[in-house]
Amino acid sequence: MSCIFTFRHNSLTFEQLFNYNKDMENKLNDDLLYALSDFFKLMGDSTRIQLLWALEDREMCVGELALLLNMTKSAVSHQLKTLRSAKLVKAEKRGKNVFYSLSDHHVRTVLEMALEHVGE
């Protein structure tokens, strides 16, 4: 007896579904699942999202971010430390100032895709 599941006009046999689940088990070990969960917890904070969006266009220092977001420098520094430890932003010291930017294009892509998704 063959069981068929239908997803968006595509039919999957039980065997295909089983093989898909096996592939996902190989790709998503416990460490990756926890890391992914932590990533979404970080992205669940509106202050951190504002900081990431502010850094999407250009690098900025703590003072600029504090003025832009109407926050204290201490609050901005605290959130940036969290974002740095998650490798979502990077820092570059120049003279007495530290300039922050998005770590890579993946962060920008996640932000843009999430915005597109919630805007639908």
N, C-alpha and C positions, 0 to 999 in steps of 0.2 A: 504494500500500500504506500503510495507516494503522496506526501503532504506538500502542498504548494502554497507559498506565501507571496502576496502581491504587494509590491512597493512601487508606486508611481508608474504604473503600466509595465513594470518589469516583473516577470515571474521568477521566483527562486525555488529550486527544489530543496528538500530538506538537506540533501548532501551538500549543495552549494552554500546553504546557510551555515551548516556545520563547519565546512572548510573556511568560510569567512571568519567565524568565531575563533577557529584555531589560529588563523593568521593574526587576528587582533591580539590574542593571548601572547603570541610571540613578539609583537611590536610593543605592547603596553604591559610591561612588567610593573610590579608594585612601586618601584622607585620612580618610574616615569609617571604613573598615575598620581602619586603624591606630589611630584613636582608640578604637574599640570593643575592639580587642585590648588596648590599654593599660588601659582600664577594667577588663577582666576580670583582668588581671595584678594591678592594685591590689586587687581584690576577692578575690584568691587568697591573701591573707595573713591568718592567723587573728587576729593582734593588731589589724590595722585593722578587721576585722569586729567584734571585741569593742568597739572604740571606737565604731564606728557604732551598734551595738546599744545601748550605754550612752547614746548621745545621742538615741536614738529617742524616749524619753519626755520628756526635758527638757534644757535647756542646762546645761553644767558648765564649770568652769575646770580647768586642768591639774592642780592639786593634788587636786581631787575625783576626777578620772579616774585619777590615779596611785594613790590610796588604794583606789578601787573595784576596779581591775584588778591591784593588787599589783605595780605597775611603778614605775620611777623617773620623776621629773618630766621628766628629760632624754629618756628613751625615749618617753614620751607626747608631748612636744613635737615630737620628730623625726617621729613617725607623723602627728601632726596637721598638720605642715607639708606632708607628702606628700598628705594628704587635702584640704588647702586648695588646693594647686596643681592638684589634679584636680577642684576645685569640688564636692567631695562634702560638705564641711563649710564653715561660715562662722564668722567670729569677730567679736565685738563687744567693744570695750574700754570698760570702765566703771571709772573711777577707776584703781586700780593693777592691777585684774584684767581678764583677757580671758576671755570666755565663748564657748564653742563650741556649735554646734548643727548639725543636718543642714541642708544647703543648701536643699532643697526637698522636696516630697512625693514626687518621683520616686525619691530615694534610699531613702526609707522603703518605697515600693512595690517596688522591686527587692529589697530585703532580705526583705520579707515573702513575695514570690513565690518567691524562691530557697529560703527555709526551707520553704515549702509543698511545693515540688518535691522537695527532698531528703528530706522527711518521708514521701513517698508510698511 
